Amino acid sequence: MFPKMDISTLAIHADDALAATADVAPPIHVSTTYRYPGGHGHKYREVSPDEYVTAKDQTGEPGYYVYSRHASPTSTRLEQTLSVILSPAVAAPSPDDRLQPLHPTVTYSSGQSAFHAALVHFRPKTLSIGTCYHGCRRCAELFSSLTGMRILPLDCPAEELSPGDLIHVETPMNPYGTAVSIAALAEKAHSRGAFLMVDSTFAPPPLQDPFAFGADVVMHSSTKYIGGHSDLLGGVLVIRHDYDGIPHNGARIACKLMHERVLLGGVMGSLEGWLGLRSTRTLGLRVTRASASAANLVKWLHSLTSSDPNCPIEKVHHASIQHLDDSSVTEWLSNQMPNGYGPVFAITMRNPWMARHLPSKLTLFHHATSLGGVESLIEWRAMSDARADERLLRVSVGCEDWSDLKADLERGLKEVQGFQEEKS
């Protein structure tokens, strides 16, 4: 249990109790194996060999580190920190001001590994999935070919779902940065005894708390904003503490996921765990700044499409202007994302040739895939996603000053303004 503090405070201090040394900066534990307690030189826990429990007689976790594919001190500290900042004790205090239980967190070697682990654990007979990262879609198709799992669209009738099935939604959605109502999907899933998993990679804390709107499982590709510096691969599954309506059931599910992680081999490396812990300290600062800058850029770019008949942009996509196309989102969107609409947006150019060339005209935006780093990125999405409209560019806004980014885009847009058709 943790006192109700701001997410920025908790991100720095949530794992203080797990510090085994006096180091202010958490050390990197690179060992792959650990001495059993009770042996010579083991100073952290005194256990008599008479108390050793054989593997066949163990009924749970041993309570000490054995092998880093099971767990390591570094990954444990990261999981503890993420559990705190992703729990309702931070985002949704109870009416009577009681501290809420934590949602247990399990880390993985990548976001793709986390998604695969969820499919293996929950084994749904039907998966309802919407617009999302193409890697998750392909993973689901592979899993379906092995198990016979049905894949249905996100807007499938509720009657198509049965107890134990899974709805997977990415919100905001990749690559557009537009949002979907979590509460509506939670109601749909739970009415049929199914479960809802929300990929909240594009809206990490403090932008969005999917558990407050009924999510059962929350997924993050920690490669993105949790990592925040384009230098680590990682994934996260967070389980609702009262999963399936049973108090403390989330901890039981997390233990099973950890056991299955040992067998699947998707454990996060020690260096990646340390990088994730380092980066989580500044998560709130980075995300709120990048999200505010994205909203400013989106507002400006959208105004160009309506005021300049020669603007090379046909349409701007982002949750902050989603109400212009669908007025019904005003009923839920500001409540679901009260602290900003995310740092990722997309633009549809007037033709593929403009989309192909705009990234090379920019100085501050790196032309690269991925997102979530302190540096701004732009990607001609057709280069990494075979399904993408060839006019589409995805933009990930970093921590630069937004007016500098605006000036960079302004210069680039002027340079591609006359590109109307492919040149030989």
N, C-alpha and C positions, 0 to 999 in steps of 0.2 A: 504494500500500500504506500502511496506517495501523496504528500500534501499537494493541494491544487496550486500549481505555479504555472507561469507562462511556458509554452513549449520551448522557447529559446533557453530558458533556465534549465528545464528538465533535460534537454538534449545534451547539456554539458555535465550535469550532475547525477543523472539517473543510474549510472553504473559505479558511483563512488564506493559503494559498499563492497564491490567485487575487486577492488584494487588490492593486490597481494604484496605490493611494494610501495615505497614512498615516492615513486616517480609521479610527477604532476601529469606529464604526458604518458598515456598508456604504453607499456612496452609491447614489442612484437614477440609473441611466443611462436618460435619456428619449429620446435620439437615435434616429431611425429609420434613419439611414444613416451610414456610417463611411468615412473617407478610406482609399483603398488605400495599402498600405505603400510607402515610397519617395518619396512626394510631399513638398512643402514643409511643414514643421511637424509631420510624423509622427515622434514621438520614441520610440515604443515598439518599432518594428521597422524595421531598415534593410534595404531590398531594392532592388536595382537594377532599373530598368524592363526590363533585358535578361532578368530572371528571371520576368517576368510570364507567366502561363499563360492561354491563352484558354479560354473556357467549354467549347468542344468538345473540348479536350485534357485537361481536368481529370478525374482519376480518383478523387478523394475530396474531403474538406472542404479548403478553401483554407488553413486554419490561422490565419486572421484574420477579424475581423468585417467583414461587407459590408453587410448589411441586416437589420433587426431581425425580419423574418418568418423569417429563417434562424435567427438566434441573437442574443443580446445578453449583455453582461457580467453583468447581473443574473440572468438565467435560468440562465446557466452556473454561477454560484455556488450557486444553489438546487439545480440538478441534481446538482452535486458533493456538496453536503451530504446530500441525500436518498440518493444512492448509498452513501455511507459508513454512515449509520445504518440502512439497509435491507439491509446486506450481512452475510454470516456472520462477517466479521472482528469484528463486534460481538456478534452473538447466538449464534453457534455456532462457537467456536474449534475448530480441528482437533486431533485427539488428540496430534499431535507438536508442537503449538504454533506451526505455521507460519502466517504471515499469508495470508489467503485473498483471491482476486481480488474486485473490486467488481462488484456487479450494476449495469449502466448504467441510468440513469434519463432519461426523456424527459418534459418537462412540456407541459401543454396548457391551453387556455383554459377548460376545465370538465371535470368528471368524465364528463359525457355525451360530450364531444369525445374524451376518451381512450378510452372504450368503442367509439365509432364507428371511431376510428383502428385499434384492435385488429382489428375485424371486416374493415376494408378491407385491412389488411396480411396477416392469416392466411387470409382467404377460405375459411373452413371450409364444406364441403358440408353438414355437420350441426353444429348447436349444441345441446348439452345444457345447459339452464339451469333453475335452481330459483327459489325465492322470493327476490325481490330488488327493488331500486328499480324502480318502475313505469316510469320513463323509460328505463332500459336495456332492459326488456322491449319497450317500444314501438319503440325504435331497432332492436332485433333483428327485429321484425316488419316494419319498413320495409325493412331490408336484405334480408330474405327475399323481400319482394315484388319487389325489383329483381334478385335473383340466383338465386332458387329455393332458397336455403338451407333445409334442414329444421330445424324447432325441436322438440326433444324434451324431456321433463321430466328433472330431475336424476337420478331413480331409474330411468331407462331401462336395459334390459339392455346390458351391455358389447358384446354382439354387434351392436348397432345402430350402433356407432361404427367408423370406418375411419381409416387413417392420414391425418393432417392435420386431422381434426375437432377440435372445441374443446368442453371442458366449462368453463362459467363458473359459479362459485359465489361467493356473498356470505356471508361468515362472520366474525363474527356476522351474522345475517340481519336485513334491514330488513322490517318495523318491529319485530320481536319481541325482538331482541337475543339470540336463541338460536343455538347453534353447530352446525356440521357438521364431520365429520372430514375434514381436508385430506388426510391420508395415505391414507385409503381411496379417495378420489376420484382421487388421483394414481396409485395402483396400477391403478385401473380404466381411466383414460385411457391410461396408458403400456402396458398390456397389449394395446391395440389400435392403438398408434402415434399416438394422439391426444395433445392437449396440455391442460394444466390452467391456467386463469386464475383467480386468487383476488382478489376485491374485498375488501380488508382495511380498508376505510374505518372500520368500527366498532371495529377493534382495531389501531390504529397502534402503532409501537414506543413503549414496550418490551413491549406486551401480547402480541404475536403475531408470529412470523417464519414466514410461509408457505413460504419457500424451504427451511427446515429440514425440512419435511414433504413435499417433492416438487413444489411449485408451479413452473411454467415461467415464468409471467408474474404479476406482482402489480399490482393497480390500486388507486389511491386517488382519491377525490374530495377534493382538497386544499382545497376550499371548507370542509370540515368541520374535522377536528382539526389538520391541518397548518397551515391558516389560523388556526383557533382563536379568532377574534374577530368572526366574522359580518360581515367586511368585504372579502372577496375571493372571486372565482370561479376555480377551477383544477382541473386533473386531472393524474394521474401514471400512467405505465406504467413498470414496472421489469422488466427482462428478466434471466432467470437467466444468470449469466456463462458457464456451459457448456450453453447452450440446445441441446436435441436431442442431448445427450451429446457435443458437440464443444467442446473447450477454446477459450475466448475467443470463442465464437460469439455470445454476447450482445452484444458490442460491434458486431459486424457487423449484427445485427438492429436495434440502436438507431440506427445510422447510416441504415439504410433507413427507419426510422420517422421520423427527423428530416427526411429528404428528402421523404417523403410528407406530413409536416406542413406543409412549405412549400406543397405543392400543394393540400392541403385547407384551409389557412388557419387551423388551430386553435391558433396560437401563443399562449402566455401573454403578456399585456401586461407592460411594464416595471414599472409600479406594483404590479401583482399579484405579480410575481416578488419584488419588494422586500418586500412585506408577508408573503409566504410565508417568505422568508428570516428576517425579523424574528421571525416566530411559531415557526419551527422551533427557534429557540434554547431555547424553554421547553416544547417538546412533551412531554418526559418528565415534567416537573413537573405540567403541566396534566392530562395523561391519567391518570397514576397517582392523583392526588387525586380526580378526577371518578369514576374507576372504583371506588375504595374507597368513596366516598360512595354511589354507585349500589348497591353490594352491601349496604351498611347499610340503605338505604331498601327494597330488595327484601326483605331478611330481615324487616324490620318489617311491611311491607305483607302479605307472605305469611302472617305470624303472625296478622294481623287476619282474613284470610279463613277461618282454621280456628278462631279463638277467639271471634269476634263474629258471631252469627247475623244481625245487622242490618247487617253491613258491606256497603256498596254495591259493593264489588269482588267479582267472581266468580272471577277468576284473574289471577295475576301471571306474566309471561313474562320470563325472563332466563337466560343461560347458567349463572349461579351456582346456580340451583335446578333446572336441567334434569334433574339426576339423579333428582329426585323423580318424574318422569314416565317416565324411561327410564334404568334402572340401567346400561345398557351404556355410557353416555357416560363413566362413571368410568374406563373402560379407556384413554381417550385425552384427555379434555378438559383435565385439569389439566396434562398434558404439553404440549398445544398452546397453552394460555393460562396460563403459570406465574405471570404477574405481575398478574393481574386479569382480570375477565370483561367489561370494557367498560362505558362510562358510559350506554349506552342500554338501556332496558327498556320493556315495554308492559304495560298493564293492561286487562283486559276488564271493563267495568262490567256490572251486572245488567240494565240496559236502555239503549237509545239516549238516552233523555232525561237520564239521569245523566251519560253521556259528553258530551253536548252542552253541559251546564251547568257541569261541574266546572272547566274552565279559567277561566271568568269569576269563579269564587269564590276564585282563588288570587292572591296578591300577589307572590311572588318568582318564580314560574314565568310567563314570557311565553307567551301563546297564539300560537304561530307555528310554521311549518314549518321544516325544516332541523334541524341539530344540530351539535354539536362546538364551540360557542363557550364562552366563560368564564361566560356566563349560562345558567341553566337554562331549558329550554323544555318546553312540553307542547302536544300537538296532537291535536285531534279528527280522527283520520286520515281520516275520510270526506270531509273538506273538500278534500283534495288527491289522494286515491287512490280512484278509482271502485270498485275491487275490495274495499276495506277493509270489515270488519265495522263497522257503525255503533255498536257498543258499545266500540270499541277506541280507546284513548288511547296515543300514543307519548310517552315521557318521555326527554328528553336532560338529563342531570345536568351542571351546570357546576361552578364552583370555589367556590361558596358553602359555608359550614359546613353539614354535612349535618343537624345538629340543627335549624337554622333552617328548612331545607327540609322536614324532618319535621313541624315545628310548622305550617308553611303548609299542607301536605297534610292534616294532621289537622283543621284548621279547615274546609278546603274539603269534605272528606268528610262532616263532620257536617252541613254546609249542604245537601248533596244527598241525604242519607240517606232522606228521605221522598219523593223523586221516584220514583214507581212507574209513572207513565204520562204520556204527553204531555197537556199542558193546552191547552185551546182559547184 
